[in-house]
């Protein structure tokens, strides 16, 4: 015979055990989450190569410029790989599914790959460049990092209309910041361009989301950028010129792409006004 009090106390314990068994099932990583973790890994390795290949040789007095060039190219290529992972994890999440952790994982990974990694790249640039000022470069690096933090936080809180981002996307912003450094402009011009890019990331300027043909074009541009970096790293003929041309195009796209979104918004506004006027006519 079962004591009613004992039975009453036993049932909730069984329910708690079932909940503990079911909880991990709801937190399993999906394919999209795995791609997101690849994004974070690439960002961390970019910091690693920037440290071991550029900063440490500079601090120890090594004059191996080829090693620094290879490490810089590797770090930027890893950021480009992180952008590829970031592009595909969103596509896979829409086609298949993502776990309840998907959005949080994406923001944390983006913070590493497109916030910490480029900001650290700027910081190291301020330490190794001949005409740079370390403390001012550190301030610029902080501005980049905080811009990405604010941008990711706003992205999580603000709902935008379908098809556009508010502000320059963090992957595009990170690659633009790195391109500015690789252009080897005078320090003041470099710092102003970096701060301007950080402002674009937190601005209300609209950028189209990479979908359809635009996603394919973005992927093609990333692959081309990897090729330019490899040519520069291995000191190929005209490798320096090709890299600087690619970096300059990255800056131009950062300024031109939002113009298309603005033009589309103006055209939509004009079409809506025409439709409203047509509806008012007898």
Secondary structure, DSSP 8 states (H G I E B T S, - for coil): ---HHHHHHHHHHHHHHHHHHHHHHHT---HHHHHHHHHHHHHHHHHHHHIIIIIHHHHTT---HHHHHHHHHHHHHHHHHHHHHHHHHHHHHHHS---TTHHHHHHHHHHIIIIIHHHHHHHHHHHH-TT--HHHHHHHHHHHHHHHHHHHHHHHH----TTEEES--HHHHHHHHHHHHHTT--HHHHHHHHHHHHHHHHS--EEE---THHHHHHHHHHHHHHHHHHHHHTT-TTHHHHHHHHHHHHHHHHHHHHHHHHHHHHHHHHHHHHHHHHHH--
